[in-house]
């Protein structure tokens, strides 16, 4: 080979190193999965304004962790297994799990009137057809409550709830509601006579999720989206969910609304099948600065969690695409 060709190859090699070096990463680049993750993750992180990304994968053969980008602009500090991310509405799967636990303990019922578990009277929480708002409707976002009330504190929330009028004859289609999960949080506190954070601590301690905690500035949002967690903790949670050894976990994966073939909802979880007929149970979350995606594929015992510290209009869609790419890389 002549010197000119050698020089060209050298420049191309150095150029590729520089391009790949533009994104900080922790990926061993040894397996096919490593390669798939690297390509897809760099496409995601390359979008303007996206900072950091942590990826966790669970398969029958083991756990895999990857990190990309930086924790804050200009720091050149790579995220790690203990970097804290707000997980947004994935918090609701924990609330759903607490409700499932209460059901297995006989303290709540899925088809019971939610008013049975609230302090005071709420005669307005009935549809015009006479049926009450039930626990299951709140869990599956079919109760027709608004997404949010304006009040932040509990007393203000309850005041707005008493003034709210359901304009439906009966519970109908899926309509996402943070208010519904805040209400479930208050119901749990009333049933157990304990604060939500203390109730949640039972599971967090059991799973040794030592870094997971309520951090959202509006503490009253705790049950609806107030948790922050780390990749290490979320992988523990994923193992727990995939195992389904706990009766409460198994119950929380039950379909409440819809059907698996066309898309269904359980205790916050979206349940269905992909275009390739892969059965999934998943949830996602977003706050002002974070976007997260958590997917279970029970039949293959595969789990994928994506934690990103930037939320933009395309982040959710792109995290879904990243999940699909990683799922294929697991096979």
C-alpha positions as CSV (number, residue, x, y, z in Angstrom):
1,X,0.0,0.0,0.0
2,X,1.4,3.4,-1.0
3,X,1.9,6.3,1.5
4,X,-1.0,8.3,0.1
5,X,-3.5,5.5,0.9
6,X,-1.9,4.9,4.3
7,X,-2.3,8.6,5.1
8,X,-6.0,8.6,3.9
9,X,-6.8,5.6,6.1
10,X,-5.0,7.3,9.0
11,X,-7.1,10.5,8.6
12,X,-10.3,8.5,8.4
13,X,-9.4,6.5,11.5
14,X,-8.6,9.6,13.5
15,X,-11.7,11.3,12.2
16,X,-13.9,8.5,13.3
17,X,-12.3,8.6,16.7
18,X,-12.9,12.3,17.0
19,X,-16.6,11.9,16.0
20,X,-17.2,9.1,18.4
21,X,-15.3,11.1,21.1
22,X,-17.8,13.9,20.8
23,X,-20.1,11.9,23.1
24,X,-18.8,10.8,26.5
25,X,-19.8,7.2,27.0
26,X,-19.3,4.1,29.2
27,X,-19.8,1.1,26.9
28,X,-17.4,-1.8,26.7
29,X,-18.2,-2.3,23.0
30,X,-17.6,-6.1,23.1
31,X,-20.9,-7.7,22.3
32,X,-23.5,-7.3,19.6
33,X,-25.8,-5.7,22.2
34,X,-23.1,-3.2,23.1
35,X,-22.8,-2.2,19.5
36,X,-26.5,-1.8,19.0
37,X,-26.9,0.2,22.1
38,X,-24.0,2.5,21.2
39,X,-25.3,3.3,17.7
40,X,-28.9,4.0,18.9
41,X,-27.8,5.9,22.1
42,X,-25.6,8.2,20.1
43,X,-28.4,9.0,17.6
44,X,-30.6,9.9,20.6
45,X,-28.0,12.0,22.4
46,X,-27.0,13.8,19.2
47,X,-30.3,15.8,19.2
48,X,-29.7,19.4,20.2
49,X,-30.0,20.1,23.9
50,X,-29.9,16.5,25.1
51,X,-27.4,16.0,27.9
52,X,-27.2,12.6,29.5
53,X,-28.6,9.2,29.1
54,X,-28.4,6.1,31.2
55,X,-29.5,2.7,29.9
56,X,-30.2,-0.5,31.8
57,X,-31.0,-3.8,30.1
58,X,-32.0,-7.1,31.9
59,X,-32.0,-10.4,29.9
60,X,-31.9,-14.0,30.9
61,X,-28.1,-13.9,30.7
62,X,-27.5,-10.9,32.9
63,X,-27.7,-7.1,33.4
64,X,-26.1,-4.4,31.3
65,X,-25.5,-0.7,32.1
66,X,-24.5,2.0,29.7
67,X,-24.1,5.8,30.2
68,X,-23.8,8.6,27.7
69,X,-23.3,12.4,27.7
70,X,-22.9,14.5,30.8
71,X,-24.9,15.2,33.9
72,X,-24.9,19.0,33.3
73,X,-23.9,21.3,30.5
74,X,-20.2,21.8,30.2
75,X,-19.2,19.6,33.1
76,X,-17.9,16.7,31.0
77,X,-19.1,14.5,33.9
78,X,-20.4,11.2,32.6
79,X,-23.6,9.9,34.3
80,X,-23.1,6.7,36.4
81,X,-25.2,4.0,38.1
82,X,-25.9,6.4,41.0
83,X,-26.8,9.5,39.0
84,X,-30.2,10.7,40.1
85,X,-33.0,11.2,37.5
86,X,-36.6,12.4,38.0
87,X,-38.7,9.5,36.8
88,X,-42.0,11.4,36.5
89,X,-45.1,9.3,36.0
90,X,-43.2,6.0,36.4
91,X,-43.8,7.0,40.0
92,X,-47.4,6.0,39.4
93,X,-46.4,2.3,39.0
94,X,-45.2,2.5,42.6
95,X,-48.5,4.0,43.7
96,X,-50.3,1.2,41.7
97,X,-48.1,-1.3,43.5
98,X,-49.1,0.1,46.9
99,X,-52.8,-0.1,45.9
100,X,-52.3,-3.7,44.7
101,X,-50.6,-4.5,48.1
102,X,-53.6,-3.0,49.9
103,X,-55.9,-5.2,47.8
104,X,-54.0,-8.4,48.5
105,X,-54.1,-7.5,52.2
106,X,-57.9,-6.9,52.1
107,X,-57.6,-3.2,52.9
108,X,-58.9,-2.0,49.5
109,X,-61.0,-3.5,46.7
110,X,-60.4,-2.9,43.0
111,X,-64.1,-2.4,42.2
112,X,-64.9,-0.4,45.4
113,X,-66.1,3.2,45.5
114,X,-63.0,5.3,46.1
115,X,-65.0,7.3,48.7
116,X,-64.8,4.4,51.1
117,X,-61.1,5.1,51.5
118,X,-61.3,8.9,51.8
119,X,-61.8,11.1,54.8
120,X,-65.1,13.0,54.7
121,X,-67.9,12.9,52.2
122,X,-67.7,13.2,48.4
123,X,-71.3,12.8,47.1
124,X,-70.2,14.4,43.8
125,X,-67.9,11.5,42.9
126,X,-70.7,9.6,41.1
127,X,-71.5,9.6,37.4
128,X,-74.9,10.9,36.3
129,X,-75.9,7.3,35.7
130,X,-75.5,6.6,39.5
131,X,-72.2,4.6,39.4
132,X,-69.5,5.7,41.8
133,X,-65.9,6.4,40.9
134,X,-64.1,3.2,41.6
135,X,-60.5,2.4,42.5
136,X,-59.9,0.6,39.2
137,X,-61.1,3.6,37.2
138,X,-58.5,5.8,38.8
139,X,-55.7,3.2,38.3
140,X,-56.5,2.9,34.6
141,X,-57.2,6.6,33.9
142,X,-60.8,6.0,32.9
143,X,-62.5,7.9,35.8
144,X,-62.8,11.1,33.7
145,X,-61.1,13.2,36.4
146,X,-59.2,16.3,35.1
147,X,-55.4,15.9,34.6
148,X,-54.8,18.3,37.4
149,X,-56.5,20.6,39.9
150,X,-54.9,24.0,40.5
151,X,-54.3,23.5,44.2
152,X,-51.0,22.1,45.3
153,X,-51.6,21.3,49.0
154,X,-53.9,18.5,50.2
155,X,-56.6,20.7,51.7
156,X,-56.9,22.7,48.5
157,X,-57.0,19.5,46.4
158,X,-59.8,18.1,48.5
159,X,-61.7,21.4,48.3
160,X,-61.5,21.4,44.5
161,X,-62.4,17.7,44.4
162,X,-65.6,18.3,46.3
163,X,-66.5,21.1,43.9
164,X,-65.8,19.0,40.8
165,X,-68.7,17.7,38.8
166,X,-68.4,14.6,36.7
167,X,-70.2,15.2,33.4
168,X,-70.1,11.6,32.2
169,X,-73.0,9.1,32.4
170,X,-70.4,6.5,33.2
171,X,-66.6,5.9,33.1
172,X,-65.6,5.8,29.5
173,X,-62.5,6.2,27.5
174,X,-58.9,6.6,28.6
175,X,-58.2,10.1,29.8
176,X,-54.9,10.6,31.6
177,X,-55.2,12.1,35.1
178,X,-52.4,13.1,37.5
179,X,-55.3,14.1,39.9
180,X,-56.5,10.5,39.9
181,X,-53.2,9.2,41.2
182,X,-52.9,12.0,43.7
183,X,-56.3,10.9,45.0
184,X,-55.1,7.3,45.2
185,X,-52.1,8.5,47.2
186,X,-54.4,10.3,49.7
187,X,-56.6,7.2,49.9
188,X,-53.6,5.0,50.7
189,X,-52.6,7.5,53.4
190,X,-56.1,7.3,54.9
191,X,-56.2,3.5,54.8
192,X,-52.9,2.9,56.4
193,X,-52.8,6.2,58.5
194,X,-49.2,6.7,57.2
195,X,-47.6,9.3,54.9
196,X,-47.1,8.2,51.3
197,X,-43.3,8.4,51.6
198,X,-43.4,6.1,54.6
199,X,-45.6,3.6,52.8
200,X,-43.4,3.6,49.8
201,X,-40.4,3.1,52.0
202,X,-41.6,-0.4,52.7
203,X,-40.9,-1.5,49.1
204,X,-37.8,0.7,48.7
205,X,-36.2,-0.9,51.7
206,X,-37.3,-4.4,50.7
207,X,-35.7,-4.0,47.3
208,X,-32.7,-2.0,48.7
209,X,-33.5,0.9,46.4
210,X,-31.4,3.2,48.6
211,X,-31.2,6.2,46.3
212,X,-34.9,6.4,45.3
213,X,-36.8,9.1,47.0
214,X,-39.3,12.0,46.6
215,X,-37.5,15.0,45.3
216,X,-40.1,16.9,43.1
217,X,-40.5,20.4,44.3
218,X,-44.2,19.9,44.8
219,X,-44.3,17.3,47.5
220,X,-48.0,16.8,47.1
221,X,-47.3,15.4,43.6
222,X,-45.4,12.5,45.3
223,X,-47.9,9.7,44.4
224,X,-48.4,11.0,40.8
225,X,-44.9,11.8,39.7
226,X,-42.6,12.9,42.6
227,X,-39.9,10.2,42.6
228,X,-36.3,10.4,41.5
229,X,-34.2,7.3,41.1
230,X,-30.9,5.9,39.7
231,X,-30.1,3.3,37.1
232,X,-29.0,0.8,39.8
233,X,-32.2,1.2,41.7
234,X,-34.4,0.9,38.6
235,X,-32.7,-2.3,37.6
236,X,-33.6,-3.7,41.0
237,X,-37.2,-2.6,40.4
238,X,-37.1,-4.2,37.0
239,X,-35.9,-7.6,38.4
240,X,-38.7,-7.4,40.9
241,X,-41.3,-6.7,38.2
242,X,-40.1,-9.4,35.8
243,X,-40.1,-12.0,38.5
244,X,-43.7,-11.5,39.5
245,X,-43.0,-13.5,42.7
246,X,-45.0,-11.0,44.8
247,X,-48.8,-11.3,44.6
248,X,-49.1,-7.5,44.5
249,X,-46.8,-7.3,41.5
250,X,-48.7,-9.9,39.6
251,X,-52.0,-8.1,40.4
252,X,-50.6,-4.8,39.2
253,X,-49.9,-6.3,35.8
254,X,-53.6,-7.2,35.4
255,X,-55.5,-5.5,32.6
256,X,-58.3,-3.2,33.9
257,X,-59.3,-1.4,30.7
258,X,-59.0,-2.4,27.0
259,X,-57.5,-5.6,25.6
260,X,-53.9,-6.7,25.0
261,X,-54.4,-7.0,21.2
262,X,-55.4,-3.4,20.7
263,X,-53.8,-1.8,23.8
264,X,-54.8,-2.0,27.4
265,X,-54.1,-0.4,30.8
266,X,-53.6,-1.8,34.2
267,X,-52.2,-0.2,37.4
268,X,-50.7,2.6,35.4
269,X,-49.0,0.1,33.1
270,X,-49.7,0.2,29.4
271,X,-50.1,-3.4,28.3
272,X,-50.1,-4.7,24.7
273,X,-48.2,-6.2,21.8
274,X,-45.7,-4.6,19.5
275,X,-45.9,-4.9,15.7
276,X,-43.8,-8.0,16.0
277,X,-46.3,-9.4,18.5
278,X,-43.9,-9.0,21.5
279,X,-46.0,-8.8,24.7
280,X,-45.0,-5.7,26.7
281,X,-45.8,-4.0,30.0
282,X,-44.4,-0.5,30.0
283,X,-44.6,3.0,31.5
284,X,-43.0,6.3,30.8
285,X,-42.5,9.6,32.6
286,X,-41.6,13.1,32.0
287,X,-40.9,16.2,34.1
288,X,-39.6,19.7,33.0
289,X,-36.1,18.4,32.7
290,X,-36.2,14.6,32.5
291,X,-37.8,11.9,30.3
292,X,-37.9,8.2,31.2
293,X,-39.0,4.9,29.6
294,X,-39.4,1.6,31.4
295,X,-40.4,-1.5,29.4
296,X,-40.9,-5.2,30.4
297,X,-41.1,-8.1,28.0
298,X,-42.2,-10.9,30.3
299,X,-42.3,-13.7,27.8
300,X,-38.6,-13.2,26.9
301,X,-37.6,-12.0,30.4
302,X,-36.2,-8.8,29.0
303,X,-36.4,-5.4,30.6
304,X,-35.2,-2.0,29.3
305,X,-35.0,1.2,31.3
306,X,-33.9,4.5,29.8
307,X,-33.2,7.6,31.9
308,X,-32.6,10.9,30.2
309,X,-32.0,14.3,31.7
310,X,-33.5,16.3,29.0
311,X,-37.2,16.5,28.0
312,X,-38.1,17.9,24.6
313,X,-41.1,17.4,22.2
314,X,-39.4,14.4,20.5
315,X,-37.8,12.8,23.6
316,X,-40.6,10.3,24.3
317,X,-40.9,9.1,20.7
318,X,-37.1,8.8,20.4
319,X,-36.8,6.8,23.6
320,X,-39.4,4.4,22.3
321,X,-37.4,4.0,19.1
322,X,-34.3,3.4,21.3
323,X,-36.1,0.8,23.2
324,X,-37.2,-1.0,20.0
325,X,-33.6,-1.0,18.8
326,X,-32.2,-2.4,22.0
327,X,-34.9,-5.1,22.2
328,X,-33.8,-6.3,18.8
329,X,-30.2,-6.2,20.0
330,X,-31.1,-8.6,22.8
331,X,-31.9,-11.3,20.4
